[in-house]
Amino acid sequence: MTATADTLPDAPGLYRIWFDLHAPLDVRVGALGCLSLPEGRYAYTGSARGGIRARVARHLRADGPRRWHIDWVLPHGRIVCVESHPHPAVSECALNAEPLAWPGVETAVRRFGASDCRCAGHLIRAPRWMPVPLYSDARLTAGERLRVRLLRPDDEERLGDYFLGLSDRTRSLYGPHAFDRPTARAICAALDPRDMLRIVATMDGPRNEEIVAYLLLKLGVRESDGKRYAALGIKLDPSRTAALAPSVADAWQNRGVAGAVMPTLFAMARSVGLRRIVLWDGVIADNHLAQGFYRKWGFVKVGEFTTSALNYDMVADIGEEP
């Protein structure tokens, strides 16, 4: 996940370049001829047998010779991020197809980047509300590998297992909804990134992929949060603000999981135009560990309020994409 090639792995594998066209583009693309691309968010999926870093760096050099279809288009776009998959569990064509499961996502140009396969094309166009990256790899300090991604419709059973595995204490600290299988089923059947970014961290477990963290970003300003911040003299722009509610499985707490997720969460938030994140219903005043975590990620205390306990309001200004 990066806007340059510098931090991408040298290993061979797959990659996906997300970029925005801020105006319609008419361009000649090799043997495909003249193409007309409307403005919007695009993603190009490719493979790099000689190494992901070298291939992506080659694509991002606007002044180099044009060899692949994407080389004609990228100089006209703004790079949002690059996903890297050095040890892919799926094929290039399968990785390309994954975003097409989301509403409003479509193949942009037939046969684009797909001259050696049977795919409709490896350039897709997505609505601007599509948060990216869709996937990112992260590692804990002990070396365990995490996959950070958006919750999917096929996560119903995994999310239900996660809910049922939470202790009463963890549930008491995190309560935007119930923690049972019917709730997991309802959530996965009605996913809408325009309203809520539901982000999970997963690991390979005894039964394939296992959810170890679940974080919500509610887009806009919740009524209760808006009233408290207004009383503090802080105006929250609903088009630029979201409320964060994070949770981590009990067995993985205090092991750096939430910290490993935050860079991807911030990147997704920025990619859909968010610039400020508040804590969903604040943080309990005596939860010093959580407060230290939030301060590390740029949150500052701006107020206090009392429910059944004293709580702090904290907010982070995440700014433009780095």
C-alpha positions as CSV (number, residue, x, y, z in Angstrom):
1,M,0.0,0.0,0.0
2,T,1.9,3.1,-1.2
3,A,1.8,5.8,-3.9
4,T,5.3,5.1,-4.9
5,A,7.2,1.9,-5.6
6,D,9.9,2.4,-3.0
7,T,8.4,0.3,-0.2
8,L,6.9,-2.5,-2.4
9,P,8.5,-6.0,-2.2
10,D,11.1,-7.1,-4.6
11,A,9.5,-10.6,-4.8
12,P,7.4,-11.6,-7.8
13,G,3.7,-11.6,-7.5
14,L,0.6,-9.6,-8.3
15,Y,-0.2,-5.9,-7.9
16,R,-3.1,-3.5,-8.2
17,I,-2.7,0.2,-9.0
18,W,-5.5,2.4,-7.9
19,F,-5.7,5.8,-9.6
20,D,-8.2,8.7,-10.2
21,L,-9.0,10.4,-13.4
22,H,-10.3,13.9,-12.5
23,A,-11.4,14.6,-16.0
24,P,-12.5,12.5,-19.1
25,L,-9.6,11.1,-21.0
26,D,-9.3,10.4,-24.7
27,V,-6.1,8.5,-25.4
28,R,-4.6,6.1,-27.9
29,V,-3.5,2.8,-26.3
30,G,-1.3,0.7,-28.5
31,A,-3.3,-1.9,-30.5
32,L,-6.5,-1.1,-28.6
33,G,-6.7,2.1,-30.5
34,C,-8.4,5.3,-29.3
35,L,-10.1,5.0,-25.9
36,S,-12.5,7.3,-24.1
37,L,-12.4,7.0,-20.3
38,P,-14.8,9.0,-18.1
39,E,-13.6,10.5,-14.9
40,G,-13.6,8.3,-11.9
41,R,-11.6,5.8,-9.8
42,Y,-9.8,3.0,-11.7
43,A,-7.7,-0.1,-10.8
44,Y,-5.3,-2.0,-12.9
45,T,-4.3,-5.5,-11.9
46,G,-1.1,-7.0,-13.2
47,S,1.5,-9.7,-12.5
48,A,5.3,-9.2,-12.1
49,R,7.4,-12.3,-12.5
50,G,10.6,-10.3,-12.1
51,G,9.5,-8.4,-9.0
52,I,6.6,-6.2,-8.0
53,R,8.8,-3.1,-7.1
54,A,10.6,-3.0,-10.4
55,R,7.4,-3.5,-12.5
56,V,5.4,-0.9,-10.6
57,A,8.3,1.6,-10.8
58,R,8.4,1.0,-14.5
59,H,4.6,1.8,-14.8
60,L,5.0,5.0,-12.7
61,R,7.8,6.4,-14.8
62,A,5.8,8.7,-17.1
63,D,8.8,9.3,-19.4
64,G,9.7,5.7,-20.2
65,P,8.8,3.7,-23.3
66,R,5.2,2.4,-23.3
67,R,5.1,-1.4,-23.3
68,W,1.9,-2.3,-21.4
69,H,-1.6,-0.8,-22.0
70,I,-1.6,0.9,-18.6
71,D,1.6,2.9,-19.5
72,W,-0.6,5.1,-21.9
73,V,-3.1,5.9,-19.2
74,L,-1.3,6.3,-15.9
75,P,0.5,9.6,-16.7
76,H,-3.0,11.2,-16.9
77,G,-4.1,9.9,-13.5
78,R,-3.4,10.6,-9.8
79,I,-2.1,7.5,-8.0
80,V,-4.2,6.7,-4.9
81,C,-2.4,3.6,-3.7
82,V,-0.8,0.3,-4.9
83,E,-1.7,-3.1,-3.5
84,S,1.0,-5.7,-3.5
85,H,0.5,-9.5,-3.3
86,P,3.9,-11.1,-3.2
87,H,2.5,-14.5,-2.2
88,P,-0.9,-14.5,-3.9
89,A,-3.5,-17.2,-3.0
90,V,-5.4,-16.4,-6.1
91,S,-4.6,-15.9,-9.8
92,E,-4.1,-12.5,-11.5
93,C,-7.6,-12.9,-13.1
94,A,-9.2,-13.8,-9.8
95,L,-7.6,-10.8,-8.1
96,N,-8.8,-8.6,-10.9
97,A,-12.4,-9.9,-10.6
98,E,-12.7,-9.4,-6.8
99,P,-13.7,-5.7,-6.9
100,L,-16.4,-6.5,-9.5
101,A,-18.5,-8.0,-6.7
102,W,-19.1,-4.5,-5.3
103,P,-22.0,-2.4,-6.7
104,G,-21.1,0.1,-9.3
105,V,-17.8,-1.5,-10.2
106,E,-17.3,-2.5,-13.9
107,T,-14.7,-3.5,-16.5
108,A,-13.6,-0.2,-18.0
109,V,-12.2,-1.4,-21.3
110,R,-12.5,-4.8,-22.9
111,R,-9.2,-6.7,-23.4
112,F,-7.3,-3.9,-21.6
113,G,-4.2,-5.7,-20.0
114,A,-5.8,-9.1,-20.9
115,S,-4.3,-10.0,-24.2
116,D,-3.0,-13.3,-22.7
117,C,-6.1,-14.4,-20.8
118,R,-9.8,-14.8,-21.2
119,C,-10.8,-12.0,-18.8
120,A,-13.0,-9.1,-20.1
121,G,-10.2,-6.8,-19.1
122,H,-7.8,-6.0,-16.3
123,L,-8.8,-2.3,-15.9
124,I,-11.8,-1.7,-13.8
125,R,-13.7,1.5,-13.0
126,A,-15.2,2.1,-9.5
127,P,-17.4,4.7,-7.9
128,R,-15.4,7.4,-6.1
129,W,-16.9,6.1,-2.8
130,M,-14.9,2.9,-3.2
131,P,-12.4,2.9,-0.3
132,V,-8.9,1.7,-1.2
133,P,-6.8,-0.3,-0.8
134,L,-9.1,-3.3,-0.7
135,Y,-6.3,-5.4,0.8
136,S,-3.1,-4.7,2.6
137,D,-0.6,-7.0,4.3
138,A,0.8,-6.2,7.7
139,R,3.1,-7.9,10.3
140,L,3.0,-7.9,14.0
141,T,6.2,-7.4,16.0
142,A,6.3,-11.1,16.7
143,G,6.3,-11.8,12.9
144,E,2.7,-12.9,12.4
145,R,1.2,-11.9,9.1
146,L,-2.1,-10.1,9.0
147,R,-4.4,-9.4,6.0
148,V,-6.3,-6.1,6.4
149,R,-9.3,-5.7,4.2
150,L,-12.9,-4.6,3.9
151,L,-15.5,-7.0,5.3
152,R,-17.1,-9.0,2.5
153,P,-20.6,-10.6,2.1
154,D,-19.0,-14.1,2.3
155,D,-17.6,-13.3,5.8
156,E,-20.9,-14.1,7.6
157,E,-19.6,-17.2,9.3
158,R,-16.2,-15.7,10.2
159,L,-17.8,-12.6,11.6
160,G,-20.2,-14.7,13.7
161,D,-17.3,-16.7,15.1
162,Y,-15.5,-13.5,16.0
163,F,-18.6,-12.1,17.8
164,L,-19.2,-15.2,19.8
165,G,-15.5,-15.5,20.8
166,L,-15.5,-12.0,22.5
167,S,-15.4,-11.9,26.2
168,D,-18.0,-10.1,28.3
169,R,-15.4,-7.5,29.2
170,T,-14.5,-6.8,25.6
171,R,-18.2,-6.5,24.6
172,S,-18.7,-4.0,27.5
173,L,-16.1,-1.8,25.9
174,Y,-17.5,-2.0,22.4
175,G,-21.2,-1.8,21.8
176,P,-22.4,-0.3,18.5
177,H,-24.5,-3.5,17.9
178,A,-25.2,-7.0,19.2
179,F,-22.6,-9.8,19.0
180,D,-24.4,-12.8,17.6
181,R,-24.8,-14.8,14.4
182,P,-28.0,-13.1,13.3
183,T,-26.3,-9.7,13.6
184,A,-23.3,-11.0,11.6
185,R,-25.7,-12.3,8.9
186,A,-27.5,-9.0,8.7
187,I,-24.3,-7.0,8.5
188,C,-22.8,-9.1,5.7
189,A,-26.1,-9.1,3.7
190,A,-26.3,-5.3,3.7
191,L,-22.7,-4.0,3.3
192,D,-22.6,-0.4,2.1
193,P,-19.2,1.4,2.1
194,R,-21.0,4.7,1.4
195,D,-22.4,4.5,5.0
196,M,-19.9,2.4,7.0
197,L,-16.4,1.1,6.3
198,R,-16.2,-2.3,8.1
199,I,-12.6,-3.3,8.2
200,V,-11.2,-6.6,9.4
201,A,-7.8,-8.0,10.1
202,T,-7.5,-11.7,9.4
203,M,-5.0,-14.5,9.9
204,D,-4.8,-18.1,8.7
205,G,-6.4,-20.2,11.4
206,P,-7.4,-23.8,12.0
207,R,-10.5,-23.2,9.8
208,N,-8.9,-21.2,7.0
209,E,-9.2,-17.4,7.4
210,E,-9.9,-16.1,10.9
211,I,-11.0,-12.6,11.9
212,V,-8.9,-11.2,14.8
213,A,-10.0,-7.6,14.7
214,Y,-13.1,-5.7,13.5
215,L,-13.1,-1.9,13.1
216,L,-16.0,0.4,12.1
217,L,-15.7,3.8,10.5
218,K,-19.2,5.4,10.4
219,L,-19.1,8.0,7.7
220,G,-20.7,11.3,8.6
221,V,-21.5,12.8,12.0
222,R,-23.6,10.7,14.4
223,E,-26.2,12.8,16.2
224,S,-24.9,12.2,19.7
225,D,-21.3,13.0,18.7
226,G,-22.4,16.1,16.7
227,K,-24.2,17.5,19.8
228,R,-21.2,17.0,22.1
229,Y,-18.7,18.5,19.7
230,A,-21.0,21.5,18.9
231,A,-21.2,22.2,22.7
232,L,-17.4,22.3,22.6
233,G,-17.4,24.8,19.8
234,I,-16.1,22.2,17.3
235,K,-18.0,22.0,14.0
236,L,-17.8,18.6,12.3
237,D,-18.1,18.5,8.5
238,P,-20.2,15.4,7.8
239,S,-18.6,15.0,4.4
240,R,-15.1,14.9,5.9
241,T,-15.7,13.2,9.3
242,A,-16.2,9.6,10.5
243,A,-16.6,7.9,13.9
244,L,-14.2,5.0,14.8
245,A,-15.2,2.0,16.8
246,P,-12.4,-0.7,17.0
247,S,-12.4,-4.1,18.6
248,V,-9.8,-6.9,18.8
249,A,-10.3,-10.6,19.7
250,D,-9.3,-11.3,23.3
251,A,-6.5,-13.7,22.4
252,W,-4.9,-11.0,20.2
253,Q,-5.2,-7.9,22.5
254,N,-2.0,-6.1,23.5
255,R,-0.1,-7.7,20.6
256,G,-0.1,-4.8,18.2
257,V,-3.0,-5.9,16.0
258,A,-4.9,-2.6,16.1
259,G,-1.7,-0.7,15.4
260,A,-1.0,-2.8,12.4
261,V,-4.5,-2.0,11.0
262,M,-4.4,1.7,11.5
263,P,-2.2,2.7,8.4
264,T,-4.6,0.9,6.1
265,L,-7.7,2.3,7.9
266,F,-6.3,5.8,7.5
267,A,-5.5,5.2,3.9
268,M,-9.0,4.0,3.2
269,A,-10.5,7.0,5.1
270,R,-8.4,9.5,3.1
271,S,-9.2,7.7,-0.2
272,V,-12.9,8.6,0.2
273,G,-12.3,12.2,1.3
274,L,-12.3,11.9,5.1
275,R,-10.1,14.3,6.9
276,R,-11.2,13.9,10.6
277,I,-11.9,10.9,12.8
278,V,-13.7,11.0,16.1
279,L,-14.1,8.2,18.6
280,W,-17.6,6.6,18.5
281,D,-19.1,7.6,21.9
282,G,-15.6,8.6,23.2
283,V,-13.3,6.5,25.3
284,I,-13.8,5.6,29.0
285,A,-11.6,7.8,31.2
286,D,-10.0,5.0,33.1
287,N,-9.1,3.1,30.0
288,H,-5.5,4.5,30.0
289,L,-4.2,1.8,27.6
290,A,-6.7,2.8,24.9
291,Q,-6.0,6.5,25.4
292,G,-2.3,5.9,24.9
293,F,-3.0,4.0,21.7
294,Y,-5.2,6.7,20.3
295,R,-2.6,9.4,21.2
296,K,0.0,7.4,19.3
297,W,-2.1,7.7,16.2
298,G,-2.7,11.4,16.5
299,F,-5.9,11.6,18.5
300,V,-6.2,14.4,21.0
301,K,-8.6,14.9,23.9
302,V,-11.0,17.7,23.3
303,G,-13.7,17.2,26.0
304,E,-15.3,15.1,28.7
305,F,-18.8,13.8,29.2
306,T,-20.5,11.4,31.6
307,T,-22.8,8.4,30.9
308,S,-22.5,5.5,33.3
309,A,-18.9,6.6,33.6
310,L,-16.6,9.5,32.7
311,N,-15.6,9.5,29.1
312,Y,-13.3,11.5,26.9
313,D,-13.9,12.8,23.4
314,M,-10.8,12.4,21.2
315,V,-10.3,13.5,17.6
316,A,-7.6,13.0,15.0
317,D,-7.1,15.2,11.9
318,I,-5.7,12.8,9.3
319,G,-5.1,15.4,6.6
320,E,-4.4,14.8,2.9
321,E,-3.0,11.6,1.5
322,P,0.8,11.5,2.2
